[in-house]
Structure formats: C-alpha cells, structure tokens
Amino acid sequence: MGNFTLILLLGPILEEKYGSQHLLFLILAAAFITSILNTILFNTGLLGASGIVFLFILLASFTTFKTGEIPLTFLLVFVIFVGQEVLGVLRQDNISQFAHILGGILGSFFGFQFNKATNKV
C-alpha cells in the first residue's frame, strides 16, 4: 500500500515534468535492469514496485534542477533514502534493498540525463 501511495503522489508531478512516454520508459528500463541484475547476482525473486518508487523519489528531487548545479534536495534525499537501504542490507528480512538502491541510482542517473538534455534546449 505504501508503494502505491507514493506512486500516486509522485507520478503526476513526474509525468507533468517528463511526460508520459519518458516516464513509462523509465519505469520499464528500471524494471528490466533491476530484474536482469537481480537474476545474475542473486537466486531470489523480486516482487513489488519499491524499486520504481525509489526511482520516483530520486527523480522528483530533480524538479528544480539547473545546469551545472547539484540540487540540495537530491543530495539529502539520496543520503537519507539510499543510505538507509545500504544500512538495511545488514538486516535479515524479506525486503530487497538491492532493488531500492538500484532504483535510487537509476533515478539519479535518469534525473541528471533528462534534465541535462532539457536544459540545453
């Protein structure tokens, strides 16, 4: 329920900024990359949308991106959310911190790439 709520909150903001097609591409790319790497590195399955949610969270921190600057919101969100997941790797639970971390990294990468491209125009 938490993942769905965050997707509903962040989705419209991101869809307005990046467009429906770009957002669909990001979702599919993150799901594909996460699934391939998880299959190569681990013998467990993935279930849920938490990697996509982390992608959305980090991508949303780029809404005020200016060329040549790194947004403070991005740095804080990255340290808090991804840092928490890095520490969570030590816990024994059924949560894929790998999907969270990779979703955050992909959100950061895509955020820089898409915003760099749109700020040049």
Phi, psi and omega in degrees: 000323180297317178298315181298319179297315180293323177296318178294326179283316185272332184306308181298323178296314181290323178295322178293320182284315188256343182090154184297317183293317178296318181295318176298317177302314181298317179298311181295319179296315180296318179296317180295309182298315180297316182293319179296311180294322178296321179294321180288318189268332187230162176251032178243159177267167177242143179216131177113181184241022185294328176295321177293321179297316178295323174301313180299317182299312180290322178296323179295334179288353178263011184294338179246031183293135173236140182304135178086358180237152172252120183297137178299322179299322178298312181300315180295313180297317180298311181297315183290306186286308182287323176301318178298321180288324177298317176293328181291344178300332182285343180279148173265101179211180180260029180255135180272090175298332178302314180295321179296310182297314180295320176300319177294319178295316179295321176299320178295312180300309181296323179300314178295316184293312182291323181285328176296319181291320182283333180281345178281338185286000000 
